[in-house]
Amino acid sequence: MRLSRFPSPPRLAVWLVKHLERYQTEHAINDDMNEVFTSIYRERGYRTACHWYWGQCLDALLKNIIFNLKWSFIMLKNYLKIAWRNLKRYKGYSFINIAGLAVGMAVFILIMIFVQYELSFDRYHKNADRIYRIAWKAETLPNPIAGAPLPLAPAMMEEYPEVISAARIFRWGRGEKLFLCGETNIHENLYYADPETFDVFSIPFIKGDPKTALNDPFSIILSKRIAEKYFGKEDPLGKVLTLKESSDWDQKENNDYVITGIFEEMPQNSHFVMDLIVPFNSLILSKRLGSSWEGGNNAVTYLLLDKKADPRDLDRKLFSILKKYRYTNAETAGDFKEKYFLQPLTSIHLDNYVTSHIASHYDVKYIYLYSAVAFLVLIIACINYINLTTARSIKRGKEVGIRKVVGARKTQLVKQFLSESFILVVVSLVVSLIAARLLLPYFNSITGRPLSFNPVENIHLFLGLIAVLFFVGFFSGSYPAFYISSIRPVSILSGKSLYNFKRFSLRNILVIAQFSITAILIISTLVVKNQLHFIQNKNMGFSKEQIIVSKIEENMKIRNNIEAVKETLKKNPNILAVCCSASLPNDIRWKPDLGGLPAKNPGEFVPVFVDIVDYDFVDVFEVEIIEGRNFSRDFPAEAEGAVLINESAAKACQWDSPIGKVFKIPGWDRRTVKITGIIKDFHAHSLHQPISPLFLGLSSTWKVYLSIKIDTVNIHETIDYIKNTLKEFTPNYPYEFQFFDEIFEKAYRTEQEMGNILSVFAFLSIFIGCLGLFGLMSFATEQRTKEIGIRKVLGASVKSIMSLLLKDTAKWVLIANVITWPLVYYLMHKWLQNFAYHISIHCWLFFLAIAITFGISVLTISYKVIQAASSNPVDSLRYE
């Protein structure tokens, strides 16, 4: 009987056998197994034969797996051993590679921690994805504001079932209040909140019941931090805190608050952090806030929605409920005087478009910027490794050639060189982790963040480090591995050079890319630093120097005796002038909707910013009056009704003769005021905003800041005199003093942070680039030793040799800078558009970047260049 008449073995099993067996020919294996399969088929049948065939197949599979694992381990051990030997053999190049990669990864790690922190704001709340804040936008306001009418929160819980809970939070003024508990002064920020706050937010209680702790209007709850700070290990529950020096309540007996609960400290990555909380109802009972629908948008309102709720649908419903209770005559949403909308909790911190008096903000554009810069620095480090490894390929050429001659496949060589890359990257990562841990306190001081480095506890950080390891390992190791493994053995063993200095190779392109990134960072840093210098030295229209500022908003004894305080302070000859104001001149806190000036056309008003000041404000801050006169005590009738308007307000109102004009202010108690003078425009806000119409209103009502202009002599003695004088009026009040120029600089903290971070990154990118450049030049001079020797024998001078060696560096620097100029100009121009007043980007900044880059490059390689140019040609030509 012919073999072809018998059934064939299972096709899948046959295919597996063909691909698993390595040491016998495919034909022999098939013939032997087919013969046995046929024999079993004859004696026991087809099923038994198939079982036998599959058994042989699985046995071969198991042996093949064991074989591959064994030899893979042996080869890996061999790869690692060779890699380690090469690292030890070329210590200089290994150090340069490890240092460059370690610095790049350390920068990346620090920025990764920073970005993770900024993105983590408010996400620790259990229902963070279902919490929304209500904001409103008016036509007269440049930005929306977080706030809503006081009755809106309870009305939404009552009328909309998708609103599970709603909480109102408020902070009066700047928030600082003084409490007295026995002999202990507690001077902290105070918040007013509904009991529902603990339903909306995840704020665990340590002591007390969150459902009842704020039921009594005269109860107060403390954070764990405050309890430990002021009471230590003592249980504060039931103790009475007396609100001192505050205008919250007129009756003395209403100043006592009983501690009813202690809650866990809110994390710093919250857009607001509360430490002292009293019931929101206490504000309503004190009648300090209007509780009607027309009482203003004073309550920062948060909503917790049902899992199935659609926030966009609820956003539309806001019109319905406000039309029902507030705007009864509005027919459509377009008839609203104000627009209300929902803002997700997790977007609040990075959305600085919506302003709020209780929230901290950060611009998300800076997150993108720092992430991009950190990635670029990491790329520079990887380019260093690629360049140095490929440049050293000639050193490994004979090794690769011999391996290929004796039968090594390309895949094996790729594995070997990738193994070397990963060993070096692992070592670099360990060094970078140590560096990041050591540099974290300094980085925190630059950013002002409480960042921590704990990859074991932080799973996202741990996974990020793993991703960095594999990214850097493959990105920096892949090209050198494939490049070196593709070298033809005949090219090496025949003596051909692999290193071509003349061609425009990928290595040169990578060097140019490296210098381009460095040039971007240098020019960006120069632009930012120049803009900051412009801000610090620009004439803002008011004086910043030698002015001491103290908040007296809650110090009623000082406020009620302000004239006596001022007279006592002025007795010191080093105190030149004293004033009180509701806002400081660089940050007018009153909003345009609270005041308006009548325009030329009847019935129209010009929105203005308003600051309430006293007689001496103009003298303290040296605001220039260009027409009319300052406030004067010689005119008692003007004591509560005189205003100074700025030039922008005079132009906007289009009055023929503003001086002496009398009119009513709708948002300022509807009082009648008289314009006594026109002041020169000054920057009442940061330079991000253009100068807007504003007026300074004379009144003795609003006293938030006490500003004292002092002489430049005996400053410490003058400050001591100020402290002692204020202590005479209120001995127990904790005063805090700041110089106004320091307050002014804090307004540009984000820009200063950007300048500092870019400066550090630019320096580190230069450092990494210099390491790589030094390594490349060391290798280049080593390979051109004989050429240099011949040139010197033929009469070349040291100067000409140095010029020859520096020519490539100069070419790379010039090309890199010219390539980056359009890009960096566009990026910096876009950034400067955030400022209404900014510098121009001059050409000298770009040429300065070239000079810096080239100068540092020359200094970096000068040692090797001088050494090569000055070497004795006899040493290099001895064996020729």
Long-range contacts (C-beta under 8 A, 24 or more apart in sequence): 3-34, 3-38, 6-38, 6-41, 6-42, 7-41, 7-46, 9-33, 9-34, 9-37, 9-49, 9-50, 9-53, 10-50, 10-53, 10-54, 13-53, 13-54, 13-57, 16-57, 16-60, 16-61, 17-56, 17-57, 17-60, 20-57, 20-60, 20-61, 20-64, 21-60, 21-64, 22-64, 22-67, 75-412, 75-415, 76-419, 79-415, 79-416, 79-419, 79-420, 80-419, 80-423, 82-416, 82-420, 83-416, 83-419, 83-420, 83-423, 83-424, 84-423, 86-420, 87-420, 87-423, 87-424, 87-427, 90-392, 90-395, 92-775, 92-778, 93-388, 93-392, 93-775, 94-424, 96-384, 96-388, 96-771, 96-772, 96-774, 96-775, 97-384, 97-385, 97-388, 97-389, 97-424, 97-428, 97-775, 98-424, 98-427, 98-428, 98-431, 99-431, 99-771, 100-380, 100-381, 100-384, 100-385, 100-768, 100-771, 100-772, 101-381, 101-382, 101-384, 101-385, 101-424, 101-425, 101-428, 101-429, 101-432, 101-472, 101-476, 102-428, 102-429, 102-431, 102-432, 102-435, 103-377, 103-381, 103-432, 103-435, 103-764, 103-767, 103-768, 104-377, 104-378, 104-379, 104-380, 104-381, 104-382, 104-432, 104-472, 104-764, 104-768, 105-378, 105-381, 105-428, 105-429, 105-432, 105-468, 105-472, 106-431, 106-432, 106-433, 106-435, 106-436, 106-439, 107-374, 107-377, 107-378, 107-761, 107-764, 108-374, 108-375, 108-377, 108-378, 108-468, 109-432, 109-433, 109-436, 109-453, 109-465, 109-468, 110-374, 110-436, 110-439, 110-440, 110-443, 110-451, 111-370, 111-371, 111-373, 111-374, 112-374, 112-461, 112-464, 112-468, 113-436, 113-440, 113-451, 113-452, 113-453, 113-461, 114-370, 114-443, 114-447, 114-449, 114-451, 115-367, 115-370, 115-371, 116-458, 116-460, 116-461, 116-464, 117-269, 117-449, 117-451, 118-349, 118-350, 118-362, 118-367, 119-350, 119-367, 120-269, 121-269, 121-270, 121-271, 121-346, 121-348, 121-349, 121-350, 122-269, 122-270, 122-271, 122-345, 122-346, 122-348, 122-349, 123-269, 123-346, 124-202, 124-267, 124-269, 124-270, 125-201, 125-202, 125-345, 126-202, 127-200, 127-202, 127-304, 128-345, 128-346, 129-344, 129-346, 130-304, 130-305, 130-306, 130-307, 130-309, 131-200, 131-201, 131-302, 131-303, 131-304, 131-305, 131-344, 131-345, 132-302, 132-303, 132-305, 132-311, 132-314, 132-342, 132-343, 132-344, 132-345, 133-300, 133-301, 133-302, 133-303, 133-342, 133-343, 133-345, 133-348, 134-301, 134-302, 134-303, 134-318, 134-340, 134-341, 134-342, 134-343, 135-340, 135-341, 135-342, 135-343, 135-354, 136-297, 136-338, 136-339, 136-340, 136-341, 137-338, 137-339, 137-341, 138-337, 138-338, 138-339, 138-593, 139-337, 140-592, 140-593, 140-596, 140-607, 141-591, 141-592, 141-593, 142-689, 143-353, 143-354, 143-355, 144-341, 144-353, 144-354, 144-355, 145-297, 145-354, 145-355, 145-356, 145-591, 146-300, 146-343, 146-348, 146-354, 146-355, 146-356, 146-358, 146-359, 147-296, 147-297, 147-298, 147-299, 147-300, 147-301, 147-356, 148-297, 148-299, 148-300, 148-301, 148-340, 149-292, 149-293, 149-294, 149-295, 149-296, 149-297, 149-299, 149-322, 149-326, 150-284, 150-289, 150-290, 150-291, 150-292, 150-295, 150-298, 150-299, 151-291, 151-292, 151-293, 151-325, 152-293, 152-299, 152-301, 152-321, 152-322, 153-194, 153-196, 153-299, 153-301, 153-303, 155-321, 155-325, 156-303, 156-321, 159-321, 160-314, 160-317, 160-321, 161-306, 162-305, 162-306, 162-308, 162-309, 162-310, 162-314, 163-303, 163-304, 163-305, 163-306, 163-309, 163-314, 164-199, 164-304, 164-305, 164-306, 165-196, 165-199, 165-200, 165-303, 165-304, 166-194, 166-196, 166-200, 166-301, 166-302, 166-303, 166-304, 167-193, 167-194, 167-196, 167-197, 167-199, 167-200, 167-201, 167-301, 167-302, 168-192, 168-193, 168-194, 168-280, 168-299, 168-300, 168-301, 168-302, 169-193, 169-194, 169-197, 169-272, 169-274, 169-280, 169-299, 169-300, 169-301, 169-302, 169-358, 170-280, 170-283, 170-289, 170-298, 170-299, 170-300, 170-358, 171-357, 171-358, 172-248, 172-283, 172-288, 173-553, 173-554, 173-704, 174-551, 174-553, 174-704, 175-358, 176-551, 176-553, 176-554, 177-243, 177-246, 177-248, 177-276, 177-554, 178-243, 178-244, 178-245, 178-246, 178-554, 178-555, 178-732, 178-733, 178-734, 179-241, 179-242, 179-243, 179-244, 179-257, 179-276, 180-241, 180-242, 180-244, 180-732, 181-230, 181-239, 181-240, 181-241, 181-242, 184-230, 185-732, 185-734, 186-226, 186-230, 186-241, 186-276, 187-734, 188-226, 188-275, 188-276, 189-274, 189-275, 189-276, 190-276, 190-277, 190-278, 191-272, 191-274, 191-275, 191-276, 191-277, 191-278, 191-358, 192-277, 192-278, 192-279, 192-280, 192-282, 192-283, 193-274, 193-277, 193-278, 193-279, 193-280, 194-279, 194-280, 195-279, 197-277, 197-302, 198-263, 199-304, 200-302, 200-303, 200-304, 201-302, 203-263, 203-264, 203-266, 204-263, 204-264, 205-261, 205-262, 205-263, 205-264, 206-262, 206-263, 206-264, 207-235, 207-237, 207-261, 207-262, 208-237, 208-260, 208-261, 208-262, 209-261, 210-261, 210-263, 212-260, 213-260, 213-261, 214-260, 214-261, 214-277, 214-278, 214-279, 214-280, 215-279, 216-258, 216-260, 216-279, 217-278, 217-279, 217-281, 217-282, 217-285, 218-254, 218-256, 218-257, 218-258, 218-278, 218-282, 219-257, 219-258, 219-259, 219-260, 219-261, 219-278, 219-279, 220-257, 220-258, 220-259, 220-260, 220-276, 220-277, 220-278, 221-259, 221-260, 221-261, 221-262, 221-263, 221-276, 221-277, 222-259, 222-261, 222-262, 222-263, 222-275, 222-276, 223-262, 223-263, 223-264, 223-265, 223-266, 223-274, 223-275, 223-276, 224-262, 224-263, 224-264, 224-265, 225-265, 225-275, 226-275, 226-276, 227-262, 236-262, 237-261, 237-262, 244-732, 244-733, 245-554, 245-555, 245-556, 245-557, 245-558, 245-730, 245-733, 246-554, 246-556, 247-554, 247-556, 248-282, 248-286, 248-288, 249-286, 254-286, 268-450, 271-348, 271-349, 271-359, 271-360, 271-361, 272-358, 272-359, 272-360, 293-322, 293-325, 293-326, 294-326, 297-338, 300-356, 300-357, 300-358, 300-359, 302-345, 303-342, 311-342, 311-344, 314-342, 315-341, 315-342, 318-342, 362-750, 363-750, 366-750, 366-754, 369-754, 370-757, 373-521, 373-757, 373-758, 373-761, 374-761, 376-517, 376-520, 376-521, 376-765, 377-517, 377-761, 377-764, 377-765, 377-768, 378-468, 378-472, 379-513, 379-517, 380-514, 380-517, 380-518, 380-765, 380-768, 380-769, 380-772, 381-472, 381-476, 381-768, 382-472, 382-475, 382-476, 383-510, 383-511, 383-513, 383-514, 383-772, 384-514, 384-768, 384-769, 384-771, 384-772, 384-775, 385-421, 385-424, 385-476, 385-477, 385-480, 386-476, 386-479, 386-480, 386-507, 386-510, 387-507, 387-510, 387-511, 387-514, 387-772, 387-775, 387-776, 388-772, 388-775, 388-776, 388-779, 389-421, 389-477, 389-480, 389-484, 390-479, 390-480, 390-483, 390-484, 390-506, 390-507, 391-499, 391-507, 391-775, 391-776, 391-779, 391-780, 392-779, 393-480, 393-483, 393-484, 393-487, 393-498, 393-499, 394-497, 394-498, 394-499, 394-783, 396-484, 397-484, 397-487, 397-491, 397-492, 397-498, 398-492, 398-493, 400-484, 400-485, 400-487, 400-489, 400-492, 401-487, 401-489, 401-490, 401-491, 401-492, 401-493, 402-489, 402-493, 404-489, 405-489, 405-493, 410-485, 410-486, 413-481, 413-484, 413-485, 414-481, 414-482, 414-485, 416-481, 417-477, 417-480, 417-481, 417-484, 417-485, 418-473, 418-474, 418-477, 418-478, 418-481, 420-477, 421-473, 421-476, 421-477, 421-480, 421-481, 422-473, 422-477, 425-469, 425-472, 425-473, 425-476, 425-477, 426-469, 428-472, 429-465, 429-468, 429-469, 429-472, 433-465, 446-753, 446-756, 446-757, 446-760, 447-753, 447-757, 448-749, 448-753, 479-506, 497-783, 499-783, 501-780, 501-784, 501-808, 508-808, 508-812, 511-772, 511-773, 511-776, 511-812, 512-812, 512-815, 512-816, 512-819, 513-816, 514-769, 514-772, 514-816, 515-769, 515-812, 515-813, 515-815, 515-816, 515-817, 515-853, 516-816, 516-817, 516-819, 516-820, 517-765, 518-762, 518-765, 518-766, 518-769, 518-816, 518-853, 519-816, 519-817, 519-820, 519-824, 519-849, 519-850, 519-853, 520-820, 520-823, 520-824, 520-827, 521-758, 521-761, 521-762, 521-765, 522-762, 522-766, 522-849, 522-852, 522-853, 523-820, 523-821, 523-824, 523-828, 523-845, 523-846, 523-849, 524-758, 524-762, 524-824, 524-827, 524-828, 525-755, 525-758, 525-759, 525-762, 526-845, 526-848, 526-849, 527-828, 527-831, 527-832, 527-839, 527-841, 527-845, 528-751, 528-754, 528-755, 528-758, 528-831, 529-755, 529-759, 530-839, 530-845, 531-751, 531-832, 531-835, 531-838, 531-839, 532-748, 532-751, 532-752, 532-755, 534-837, 534-838, 534-839, 535-687, 535-748, 535-751, 536-745, 538-683, 538-687, 538-837, 540-585, 540-586, 540-682, 540-683, 540-744, 541-623, 541-624, 541-680, 541-681, 541-682, 541-683, 542-585, 542-586, 542-621, 542-622, 542-623, 542-682, 543-620, 543-621, 543-622, 543-709, 544-586, 544-740, 544-741, 544-744, 545-740, 545-741, 546-709, 546-710, 546-711, 546-712, 546-739, 547-620, 547-621, 547-707, 547-708, 547-709, 547-710, 547-739, 547-740, 547-741, 548-707, 548-708, 548-710, 548-719, 548-722, 548-737, 548-738, 548-739, 548-740, 549-584, 549-705, 549-706, 549-707, 549-708, 549-737, 549-738, 549-739, 549-740, 549-743, 550-705, 550-706, 550-708, 550-722, 550-726, 550-735, 550-736, 550-737, 550-738, 551-704, 551-705, 551-706, 551-736, 552-580, 552-703, 552-704, 552-705, 552-706, 553-703, 553-704, 553-705, 555-730, 555-733, 557-729, 557-730, 557-733, 558-703, 558-706, 558-726, 558-729, 558-730, 558-733, 559-703, 561-729, 562-700, 562-703, 562-706, 564-729, 565-706, 565-725, 565-726, 565-729, 566-616, 568-725, 568-728, 569-708, 569-721, 569-722, 569-725, 572-718, 572-721, 573-711, 574-710, 574-711, 574-713, 574-714, 574-717, 574-718, 574-721, 575-708, 575-709, 575-710, 575-711, 575-718, 575-721, 575-722, 576-709, 576-710, 576-711, 577-616, 577-619, 577-620, 577-708, 577-709, 578-616, 578-620, 578-706, 578-707, 578-708, 578-709, 579-613, 579-614, 579-615, 579-616, 579-617, 579-619, 579-620, 579-621, 579-706, 579-707, 580-613, 580-614, 580-617, 580-703, 580-704, 580-705, 580-706, 580-707, 581-611, 581-612, 581-613, 581-614, 581-617, 581-702, 581-703, 581-704, 581-705, 581-707, 582-611, 582-612, 582-613, 582-702, 582-703, 582-704, 582-705, 583-611, 583-704, 583-705, 584-705, 584-707, 584-740, 584-743, 585-611, 585-621, 585-623, 585-682, 585-684, 586-683, 586-684, 586-685, 586-686, 586-743, 586-744, 586-747, 587-684, 587-685, 587-747, 588-684, 588-685, 588-694, 592-692, 593-667, 594-667, 594-668, 595-665, 595-666, 595-667, 595-668, 595-695, 595-697, 596-665, 596-666, 596-667, 597-645, 597-649, 597-652, 597-653, 597-663, 597-665, 597-693, 597-695, 598-653, 598-663, 599-652, 599-653, 599-654, 600-653, 600-654, 600-655, 605-666, 606-649, 606-652, 606-653, 606-693, 607-693, 608-645, 608-649, 608-692, 608-693, 608-694, 608-695, 609-684, 609-685, 609-692, 609-693, 609-694, 610-665, 610-667, 610-668, 610-694, 610-695, 610-696, 610-697, 611-684, 611-694, 611-695, 611-696, 611-697, 612-696, 612-697, 612-698, 612-699, 612-701, 612-702, 613-696, 613-697, 613-698, 613-699, 614-698, 614-699, 614-700, 614-703, 615-698, 617-696, 617-707, 618-644, 618-679, 618-696, 619-709, 620-707, 620-708, 620-709, 621-707, 623-679, 623-680, 623-682, 623-696, 624-679, 624-680, 625-677, 625-678, 625-679, 625-680, 626-678, 626-679, 626-680, 627-658, 627-659, 627-677, 627-678, 628-659, 628-675, 628-676, 628-677, 628-678, 629-676, 629-677, 630-676, 630-677, 631-676, 631-698, 632-676, 638-674, 638-676, 638-698, 639-698, 639-700, 640-671, 640-698, 640-699, 640-700, 640-701, 641-671, 641-672, 641-673, 641-674, 641-698, 642-673, 642-674, 642-675, 642-676, 642-697, 642-698, 643-673, 643-674, 643-675, 643-676, 643-695, 643-696, 643-697, 643-698, 644-675, 644-676, 644-677, 644-678, 644-679, 644-695, 644-696, 645-675, 645-678, 645-679, 645-693, 645-694, 645-695, 646-678, 646-679, 646-680, 646-681, 646-682, 646-691, 646-693, 646-694, 646-695, 647-678, 647-679, 647-680, 647-681, 648-681, 648-691, 648-692, 648-693, 648-694, 649-693, 649-694, 649-695, 650-678, 652-693, 653-693, 665-697, 668-697, 673-697, 683-837, 686-747, 686-748, 687-835, 687-836, 687-837, 687-838, 688-834, 688-835, 688-836, 689-836, 690-836, 690-837, 691-836, 707-740, 766-853, 766-856, 769-857, 770-856, 770-857, 770-860, 773-809, 773-857, 773-860, 773-861, 774-860, 774-861, 774-864, 777-805, 777-809, 777-860, 777-861, 777-864, 777-865, 778-864, 780-805, 781-805, 781-864, 781-865, 781-867, 781-868, 784-868, 785-868, 785-871, 785-876, 786-876, 786-877, 786-880, 788-868, 788-869, 788-871, 788-873, 788-876, 789-871, 789-873, 789-874, 789-875, 789-876, 789-877, 790-873, 790-877, 792-873, 793-873, 793-877, 798-866, 798-869, 798-870, 801-868, 801-869, 802-865, 802-866, 802-869, 805-861, 805-865, 805-868, 805-869, 806-858, 806-861, 806-865, 809-854, 809-857, 809-858, 809-861, 810-854, 813-850, 813-853, 813-854, 813-857, 814-850, 814-854, 816-853, 817-846, 817-849, 817-850, 817-853, 821-846
